């Protein structure tokens, strides 16, 4: 898997569903460069960090044919990525009842499927993306801003629950700035329970096949910062140092690089630097309400 990237507006989502194929990519920065000749593995590893600006619907397949070993995708808490930590976060209440879902596509490889900026009671995009997710077996991720407009308990129950709530038992969420509009992430943590904070923090990691998946909280002001000396920054450094996974993927809400309306967010640059220095492979973000991907690049 590489960090090659994409962009599509939310208007293209319905066309994706009807045609069952991705939209034609938009040119963001001129015509594509001619392909480079193959480079040595050591050099490729240094530049394989890609970023995905993510909102409406991204389906990410984790598994390189027969090279990936199946795993349960159980989360690990702050500290050693091999240990499952307990949490003081309340257990999630069961979601509301839902209509029938399509039978998921089965695969012998681990699968990670998800989206960001998901549910709003006044819109129906979450119903469309939930239909896609329901047809795919595997672990579900979110990239933040799960329930609009303020991530309250009622909005999770009434807006997120009837659509994406059907995947609650296989979801590994990330928080966004709208989730933080409810104090102490009470709606988000109350809905997702221990899956959202295995050690009582809104950042955590877990293993999925040969991938190490890291979930971070990019609402830096709300969580004591995102820098290397913050609690989250120190945890990230320790988690990366302890991981022996073949591949590493990180998910958080605010993109470091984006061609969308909100643009680049320098506050998360320390995340990028730490991941790049550790040889991580892929980053998934939300926030900018578009669909965009980048080729491998460095933190600058």
Buried (B, 14 or more C-beta within 10 A) or exposed (E): BEBEBBBBBBEBBEEBBEEEEBBEBBEEEEEEEEEEEEEEEEEEEBBBBBBBBBBBBBBBBBBBEEEBEEBEBEBBBBBBBEEBBEBEBEEBBEBEEBEEEEEBEEBEBBBBBBBBBBBBBEEEBBEBBBBBBBBBBBBBBBBBBBBBEEBBBEBBBBBBBBBBBBBBEBBBBBBBBBBBBBEEBBBBBBBBBBBBBBBBBBBBBBBBBBBBBBBBBBBBEBBEBBBBEBEBBEBBBBBBEBBEBBBBBBBBBBBBBBBBEEEBBEBBBBBBBBBBEBEBBBBBBBBBBBBBBBEBBEBE
